[in-house]
Amino acid sequence: MTAVALRPRFFGAVGGEVRKVSRQLSFWLMLLGALVLLGVITLAVSGAEGLKSQLNSDPTGWAYNELEVFGTLFQIGSGIFLLIIGSRLIAMEYSSGTIRILYARGTGRLQLLLAKMLTLAIIGVALLAGFIVLAFAILAALITSLHGNLDPVQNFSNAFWADFGRWALVQGISMGMAILMAAAAAGIGRSLAFAMAASLAFFPADNFTNILELLAVRATGHQHPWMDISTYQLGANLNVLLNLLEPTHRARPAFASPLIPVDLTHCLVVVGVFALGFAVIAVTRAVRPDVLE
């Protein structure tokens, strides 16, 4: 009789990663912290002056303002959340040494990486869906308290709902970039500490670079090449992506934007190149790692 080696199946590996995340106390503590922060923001929004008058006079403008507040909150929170969870999920196997055990049990190198990334994508979709439901419930309660019913919602323009769809698309792109960045950082450093530090430092450093570029312009008296550099920064292009997608360009970047105006095609190409670069790094380091079975 011959023994047949049973290799772990892909979706079985995904299920294992999901269970691994669900058993991490830090995962639930961060979700709890996010809910507390959402509650604080809700209290701040509900206490703003002129809220009722704007809702009655310009429902669509009111809706755009709320989308900007809650949308920015989600953009920041989901990015930090996925960078931390992603870095931990992918790099912890290297730091603890369990990566050798997984390989020895027959789990493929690329299979393991893709299982972890699909798990993070599922978490990202769940975060977005859950946030939308919570935000809609909060805003529905706020509208009811201000107006007595939900009639103002019927006056939200079709353009607003279309822009809301574009906002959701941009959030999906941003979360995808966070996942790829965490995977690349984990692959490069082979360490939980390095992966988390590198991925969390990337966007703050990227935004701070804009300040250095402006200082360089003042110091040298020349705009080029300093201002040109900002047009190729990932964070700056992600920050203006929604504005470029909207026909009316109502969205305002919450953080640094390119110092020279860019168009949608340029923005998408820059984001795509960074995404490809992160993916290549993550896959290359997974397929040809330093770790031997």
C-alpha positions as CSV (number, residue, x, y, z in Angstrom):
1,M,0.0,0.0,0.0
2,T,1.2,3.5,-0.7
3,A,0.5,6.5,1.4
4,V,-1.0,9.5,-0.4
5,A,0.3,12.8,0.8
6,L,-2.5,15.1,1.6
7,R,-1.7,18.7,0.8
8,P,-3.7,21.5,2.4
9,R,-6.4,22.9,0.2
10,F,-6.4,26.6,-0.6
11,F,-9.8,27.4,1.0
12,G,-8.9,25.3,3.9
13,A,-5.8,27.5,4.3
14,V,-8.0,30.6,4.1
15,G,-10.3,29.2,6.8
16,G,-7.3,28.6,9.0
17,E,-6.1,32.2,8.5
18,V,-9.6,33.5,9.3
19,R,-9.7,31.6,12.5
20,K,-6.2,32.8,13.3
21,V,-7.2,36.4,13.0
22,S,-10.5,35.9,14.9
23,R,-8.6,34.6,17.9
24,Q,-6.3,37.6,18.2
25,L,-7.3,39.9,21.0
26,S,-5.7,42.8,19.3
27,F,-8.1,42.4,16.4
28,W,-11.2,42.8,18.6
29,L,-9.6,45.6,20.7
30,M,-8.9,47.6,17.5
31,L,-12.5,47.1,16.4
32,L,-13.7,48.2,19.8
33,G,-11.5,51.3,19.6
34,A,-12.8,52.1,16.1
35,L,-16.4,51.9,17.4
36,V,-15.5,54.3,20.3
37,L,-13.9,56.7,17.9
38,L,-16.9,56.5,15.6
39,G,-19.1,57.4,18.6
40,V,-17.0,60.4,19.4
41,I,-17.1,61.7,15.8
42,T,-20.9,61.2,15.8
43,L,-21.3,63.3,18.9
44,A,-19.0,66.0,17.4
45,V,-21.0,66.0,14.1
46,S,-24.4,66.1,15.8
47,G,-23.3,69.1,17.9
48,A,-22.2,71.2,14.9
49,E,-23.8,74.6,14.4
50,G,-26.2,75.1,11.4
51,L,-26.7,71.4,10.9
52,K,-30.5,71.5,10.8
53,S,-30.7,74.6,8.6
54,Q,-28.3,73.2,6.0
55,L,-30.2,69.9,6.0
56,N,-33.4,71.8,5.2
57,S,-32.0,74.2,2.7
58,D,-29.4,72.0,0.9
59,P,-29.9,68.3,1.6
60,T,-27.3,67.3,-1.0
61,G,-24.7,69.7,0.3
62,W,-25.4,68.3,3.8
63,A,-24.9,64.8,2.6
64,Y,-21.6,65.6,0.9
65,N,-20.3,67.2,4.1
66,E,-21.2,64.1,6.1
67,L,-19.6,61.8,3.5
68,E,-16.4,63.8,3.7
69,V,-16.3,63.5,7.5
70,F,-17.2,59.9,7.9
71,G,-15.4,59.0,4.6
72,T,-12.1,60.5,5.9
73,L,-12.6,58.6,9.2
74,F,-12.9,55.3,7.4
75,Q,-10.1,56.0,5.0
76,I,-7.7,56.6,7.9
77,G,-9.0,53.9,10.2
78,S,-9.3,51.1,7.7
79,G,-5.8,51.8,6.4
80,I,-4.2,51.7,9.8
81,F,-6.3,48.6,10.8
82,L,-5.3,46.6,7.7
83,L,-1.7,47.6,7.8
84,I,-1.4,46.4,11.4
85,I,-3.5,43.2,10.9
86,G,-1.8,42.5,7.6
87,S,1.7,42.9,8.9
88,R,0.9,40.7,11.9
89,L,-0.8,38.0,9.9
90,I,1.9,37.7,7.3
91,A,5.0,38.3,9.3
92,M,4.2,36.5,12.5
93,E,5.0,33.2,10.9
94,Y,8.5,34.3,10.3
95,S,9.0,35.8,13.7
96,S,7.6,32.8,15.5
97,G,9.3,30.2,13.2
98,T,6.0,28.5,12.4
99,I,6.6,29.1,8.7
100,R,8.8,26.0,8.6
101,I,6.1,23.9,10.1
102,L,3.5,25.1,7.5
103,Y,5.9,24.4,4.7
104,A,6.7,21.0,6.1
105,R,3.0,20.1,6.2
106,G,2.8,20.7,2.5
107,T,1.4,24.2,2.3
108,G,2.7,25.9,-0.8
109,R,4.6,29.1,-0.5
110,L,2.4,31.1,-2.9
111,Q,-0.7,29.3,-1.6
112,L,0.0,30.5,1.9
113,L,0.6,34.1,0.8
114,L,-2.5,34.2,-1.3
115,A,-4.6,32.7,1.5
116,K,-3.4,35.4,3.9
117,M,-4.1,38.1,1.4
118,L,-7.5,36.8,0.5
119,T,-8.3,36.7,4.3
120,L,-7.2,40.4,4.5
121,A,-9.4,41.2,1.5
122,I,-12.4,39.5,3.1
123,I,-11.7,41.6,6.3
124,G,-11.5,44.7,4.2
125,V,-14.8,44.1,2.5
126,A,-16.5,43.3,5.8
127,L,-15.1,46.5,7.3
128,L,-16.4,48.6,4.4
129,A,-19.8,46.9,4.5
130,G,-20.1,47.2,8.2
131,F,-19.0,50.8,8.3
132,I,-21.6,51.8,5.6
133,V,-24.4,50.1,7.5
134,L,-23.3,51.8,10.8
135,A,-22.8,55.2,9.1
136,F,-26.2,55.0,7.4
137,A,-27.9,54.1,10.6
138,I,-26.2,57.0,12.4
139,L,-27.1,59.5,9.7
140,A,-30.7,58.2,9.5
141,A,-31.0,58.7,13.2
142,L,-29.5,62.2,12.9
143,I,-31.8,63.2,10.1
144,T,-34.8,62.0,12.0
145,S,-33.8,63.9,15.1
146,L,-33.3,67.1,13.0
147,H,-36.2,66.9,10.6
148,G,-38.6,64.5,12.3
149,N,-38.5,62.0,9.4
150,L,-36.3,60.8,6.5
151,D,-37.8,62.9,3.8
152,P,-34.6,64.9,3.1
153,V,-33.0,61.7,1.9
154,Q,-35.3,61.7,-1.1
155,N,-33.8,65.1,-2.0
156,F,-30.3,63.8,-2.2
157,S,-29.3,64.2,-5.9
158,N,-28.4,61.3,-8.2
159,A,-25.0,62.8,-8.5
160,F,-24.4,62.3,-4.8
161,W,-25.3,58.6,-4.9
162,A,-23.0,58.2,-7.9
163,D,-20.2,59.9,-6.0
164,F,-20.9,57.7,-3.0
165,G,-20.3,54.7,-5.3
166,R,-17.0,56.2,-6.5
167,W,-16.0,56.8,-2.8
168,A,-16.6,53.1,-2.1
169,L,-14.5,52.2,-5.1
170,V,-11.6,54.4,-3.9
171,Q,-11.8,52.9,-0.5
172,G,-11.5,49.4,-2.0
173,I,-8.4,50.6,-3.9
174,S,-6.9,52.1,-0.8
175,M,-7.5,49.0,1.2
176,G,-6.0,46.8,-1.5
177,M,-2.9,49.0,-1.5
178,A,-2.6,48.6,2.3
179,I,-2.8,44.8,2.0
180,L,-0.2,44.7,-0.7
181,M,2.1,47.1,1.2
182,A,1.8,44.9,4.4
183,A,2.7,41.8,2.3
184,A,5.7,43.5,0.7
185,A,7.0,44.8,4.0
186,A,6.6,41.4,5.6
187,G,8.4,39.8,2.7
188,I,11.3,42.2,2.8
189,G,11.9,42.2,6.6
190,R,10.9,38.6,7.6
191,S,10.1,40.2,10.9
192,L,6.8,41.3,12.6
193,A,8.4,44.4,14.0
194,F,9.9,45.5,10.7
195,A,6.8,44.8,8.7
196,M,4.6,46.8,11.1
197,A,7.0,49.7,11.4
198,A,7.7,49.9,7.7
199,S,4.1,49.7,6.6
200,L,2.8,52.2,9.2
201,A,5.6,54.7,8.5
202,F,5.2,54.7,4.7
203,F,2.2,57.1,4.4
204,P,3.3,59.5,7.1
205,A,6.7,59.7,5.5
206,D,5.1,60.0,2.0
207,N,3.0,63.0,3.2
208,F,6.0,64.6,5.0
209,T,8.0,64.4,1.8
210,N,5.7,67.1,0.3
211,I,6.9,69.5,3.0
212,L,10.5,68.7,2.2
213,E,9.8,69.3,-1.5
214,L,8.3,72.7,-0.7
215,L,11.3,73.6,1.4
216,A,13.6,72.5,-1.4
217,V,11.7,74.8,-3.8
218,R,12.2,77.8,-1.4
219,A,15.8,76.9,-0.8
220,T,16.8,76.5,-4.4
221,G,14.4,78.9,-6.1
222,H,13.5,76.2,-8.6
223,Q,10.3,74.3,-8.8
224,H,11.7,71.4,-10.8
225,P,12.5,68.7,-10.1
226,W,11.1,69.0,-6.6
227,M,7.4,69.6,-7.4
228,D,7.6,66.9,-10.1
229,I,8.5,64.3,-7.5
230,S,5.2,64.7,-5.7
231,T,3.3,63.6,-8.8
232,Y,4.8,60.2,-8.5
233,Q,4.1,59.6,-4.7
234,L,1.6,56.9,-3.8
235,G,0.0,58.7,-0.9
236,A,-0.5,62.0,-2.8
237,N,-2.1,60.3,-5.8
238,L,-4.4,58.2,-3.6
239,N,-5.5,61.4,-1.8
240,V,-6.7,63.0,-5.0
241,L,-8.1,59.9,-6.7
242,L,-11.7,60.5,-5.6
243,N,-11.5,64.1,-6.6
244,L,-10.4,63.1,-10.1
245,L,-13.1,60.5,-10.4
246,E,-15.9,62.8,-9.5
247,P,-17.3,64.8,-12.5
248,T,-17.8,67.8,-10.2
249,H,-14.5,67.3,-8.3
250,R,-16.2,68.1,-4.9
251,A,-14.0,65.8,-2.8
252,R,-11.2,67.5,-1.0
253,P,-8.0,65.6,-0.2
254,A,-7.6,65.1,3.6
255,F,-3.8,65.0,3.3
256,A,-1.0,65.9,1.0
257,S,-1.7,66.0,-2.8
258,P,0.6,66.4,-5.8
259,L,2.2,69.9,-5.9
260,I,1.5,69.9,-9.7
261,P,-2.0,69.0,-10.9
262,V,-2.3,65.5,-12.3
263,D,-5.1,63.9,-14.4
264,L,-7.0,60.7,-13.7
265,T,-4.9,58.6,-16.1
266,H,-1.6,59.6,-14.5
267,C,-3.0,59.0,-11.0
268,L,-4.2,55.5,-11.9
269,V,-0.9,54.6,-13.6
270,V,1.1,55.7,-10.5
271,V,-1.2,53.7,-8.2
272,G,-1.1,50.7,-10.5
273,V,2.7,50.8,-10.7
274,F,3.0,50.8,-6.9
275,A,0.5,48.0,-6.6
276,L,2.5,45.9,-9.1
277,G,5.7,46.7,-7.3
278,F,4.4,45.6,-4.0
279,A,2.9,42.5,-5.5
280,V,6.1,41.5,-7.2
281,I,8.1,42.0,-4.0
282,A,5.6,40.0,-1.9
283,V,5.4,37.1,-4.4
284,T,9.1,37.0,-5.1
285,R,10.0,36.9,-1.5
286,A,7.4,34.2,-0.8
287,V,8.4,32.0,-3.7
288,R,12.2,32.4,-3.3
289,P,12.5,33.0,0.5
290,D,15.4,32.8,2.9
291,V,13.4,30.2,4.8
292,L,14.1,26.6,3.8
293,E,11.7,23.7,4.6
